[in-house]
């Protein structure tokens, strides 16, 4: 049932830690999901330095899904959006042919508090890689809720077990958040060829194998999986239909190396518009290293 277990690789950003799960050397993607980073958890005092903010930077060929358990992040982008995302909400940004954005911790800087959440990147299918960029925000009340004995869940994106999220998607996929009481069980159906389960808090038994906090289990296709919480646990599951191999270089994702090279040239030459409401600074293009350069955390 379990093909691979991935332990998040933690990087200290100074103000908080980020745990990188995807991409992984032995598993670059799960369905269309090509990037999965855990932010925190970290309880921060007021006065967070501005260096913790993510300055304006570019993307192509992907959608970003920012989902928080706690805290707030302010998003600004080059299509004119300015939108904070809070607990249980979704900020969805689709880069398509190109977008720039920033992520800033303005409320945490003023008030302090806990930051805890996940940012995922979803690779766009070939025919949608060059779609127009866009941004959408979804409140927590807009997302479908699962409520069973000992389990409360929220369908973040896609469809699962006949339930459909209003969050816009460009290919078949699912992304779900379950809060589980100790001893509670949930079944993950086999309706997608690629699936994975990430334990955000606590530990679970996954068809006889213990999966602890900070680990992702990649599942074999064709069989439903039973997840049992050893104690109170927070579990994320995601996956979908594969979109085909993708190159990833810094913040660019594409089926074409040449398209990534063009994006690098465009950013270096200043041809990509900065966010309308955050255009006084930006992250310079890093050197190209080999054929693959993973994005920086929180990018």
N, C-alpha and C positions, 0 to 999 in steps of 0.2 A: 504493500500500500504506500509506504513512504519511500520515495526515490532518493531523496537528499535532504539533509538537515543543515541549514545555514545559520551560523552564529553572526549576529551583527558585529561589525568592526567599528569600534568607538573612536571618535576623534574629538579632542577637547578644543573648542573654539574660544576658550578664555572665559566667556560669560556662562556658557552651558555646553553640554556635550551633545553630539549627534551620532547616532548609530546607523551605519550604512549596511543594508541587507542586499538590495539589488542595485546595480548588476554585481554578479559574483562570477568568479573565474569558471566554475563548473556549471553555472546556470545564469545566462545573461538576462533572460526574460521569463516571465510566467504569463502566458497569454500575451496581451499587448503591453503588460506592465513591465517597464524597462528600468525603473528607478523606484526605490523604496527607502526612505530615510526616517528614522525616529528622532524627533526633537525632544530633548529632555528625558525624563521629567527633572525640572530644576526650579526650586523656589528662590526667586531673585528679589533682592532688596531694591528699593527705589534708587534711581541714579545710574541705571544701566548705561555703560559708555556707548557713544554713537558708533564705535568700531564694531559693535555687535550687529548693527543693521546690515542688510544686504543691499548694496548700492545698485543702481540701474545696470542691467545686463541683458543680453539677447537670448532668444530661443528660436528654433525652427523645428518643424516636423513632429510636434508632440502637443499633448495637453497636460497641464499640471493640475493635480487635485490636492488642495491643502485642507486638512481636517484636523481640528484640535479637540483634545480632551479638556484642556484648561488653557487659559491665557487669551491673548489677542495679538494678531499681526495685521498691520496696515499694508494693503496692496495698492500700488499705483502703476499704471501701464500706459503704453503709447497709443492705445485706442481711446484714451480719455477716462479710464476707470479710476476711481478712488473708493476702496471698500475694505473695511476691517472684517476679519473673520474671527469668530468667537467659538466657544465650545459647542460641538454638535452641528456646526454650520459647514458649508462647503464654499470655497472659492475655486471656481473652475476657470482656467485660462487656456485657450487654445491658440498656439502660436502659428500653426500652418506655415504660410510663406514667410513669416517673420513678425516678432513682437519683442518689445523690451519692457521690463518691469523692475520694480524695487519691492523689498519687504522690510518694513521697519517696525520696531518694537516701542512705539511711542507711549502707549498706555502703561506698559510694564516699566518704562523709564520713569514715568510720573508717579505711579502708584506702587510698583513692585507686584509680586505675586508669582503664582506657579505657571510655568510654561511646559506644556506637554502636548505633543501631537505628531502627525505623520504627514510627510509630503511624498506623493507618488507621481511619477510621470507615466503617461500612457502614449505609446508610439502610435501615430496615425497610420491607417492603412494606405497602401500605395496611391490610390485614387484620391485621397484626402490630404496628402502631405503638403500640398501647396494651396490648401483652402484659405479663405480670408481669416485673419486672426479675429478673436473675440474673447469676451469675458462675461461670465455669469456668476451670480451669487445666489445661494439657496439657504434659507433659514432652516433651523433644526426641525421646525414643525412641518416643513415641506417634504421631509424624507419619510418613507414608509417605515413603520415600526413593527417588529416581531415581538410578541409578548406571550411566552409560554411558561410552564412551571420552572421557576428558577433561572429563566433566561429572558433578557430584554435585549432586542437587537434593533439595529437601524441599517437599512439598505442604503448605502452611500451612492452607488452608481450601478447602472446596468439592470439586469433582471436575475432573479433567483427564485426557484420554486413557485413560479407563476406570479410573483410580486415584481413590480417594475418601478424603478426610481425615476423621478422627473429630471434628474441630472442628465444633461446632454452627453451622449456617447457617439462615437463614430464607427464602432465595430462591436461585435458581440462580446460581452464581458460582464463581470460582477465584482462588487466590492462591498463587504458587509462588516459591521461592527457588532459584536456580541458582548454584553455584560453578563457573566455567569456566576451564580451562587455555587458554593462548594457542593459537589455531588451532582450538579445539574448536567444534563446532556443535550447536545444538539447534533443533528445529522447534516452533513454537507453533501448534497446530491452530486451525482456523476454527470450532470448535464453539460459540462464543458470539458474539452480535452486536456486543458492545463489548469491546475488549481494549486493554491498554497495556503497554509495557515500560519499566521504569525501571532505569537503570544506577547501581548503588550504589558500585561501584569499577571503575576501568579504563575501557575503551571497547570498543564492539562495532560490527560491521557488520550493519545490519538491512536486508536486501534491497537492498544497494548504497549505503545511506546510513549515514554514521558517526554514532553516538550516544555522546556522552561522559558521563563521571561527572557526576551531578547533573541529568541530563536525562531526561524521560519522553517516549516516542514513542507517540502514540495512533494505533491502526491502523484502517484501513478494514475493513469486514466482508467475509466470504465467501472469504478466501484464507489459507492457512497462511503463516506468516512464518518465515524462516530467520534465526537469530541466530548470528553468528560472532564469537568473542572475538579482538580484535586482540592482546591479551596476557592475562595472568590477569585475570579480571573477576568481579564479583558482580552478578547481574542478578535483578530482581524482575519478575514479570509478574502482572497481575491483570485482572479484568473480570467479565462476566456479563450477565444479562438486565437491562435497565433497569427500575426500579421506578416511573418517572414523576417529574415535576418535584418538587423539594423546596425549601422555604424553610429558610434557616439563619441563626440569630441567636444570636450568642455561642456557647453550648454546646448549643443546642437545634436539633433538626432535625425538620421536620414537613411534611406535605402541606397543612397548614392554618395560615394566619397567625393565626387566632383561637386555635388551640391553643398557639402560641408565646407569644402575649400572655398566656394563662392561666399558662403555665409561668413567665414573667417575674414575674407577680404573686405566684405561689406562693413563689418563691424570695425575693423582696423582703419578703414578709410572714412569712417563717420557717416556712412550712407544709411544707417538704421536710426530712425527717429527715437529720441529719448522720451520717457514718460512726460505727458503734458504737465503734470503737477510735481515732477521730481526730476529736473533736467540740469541741475547744477554740478553733478558729478556722475561718474560711471566707473565700472570695473574694466581695466585695460585687458586686451586680448592676451592670454598666456601663451607661452611658446608651445608649438606643436611637438609632441613627443611620440614618435612611432605612429602606429595606426589607431591607437585607442587612448584617449585621455578621459578618465572619469570626471564628471562634474564635481565641483567643490560642494561640500555639505551646505544645505540651505541655499541652493542656487536656482 
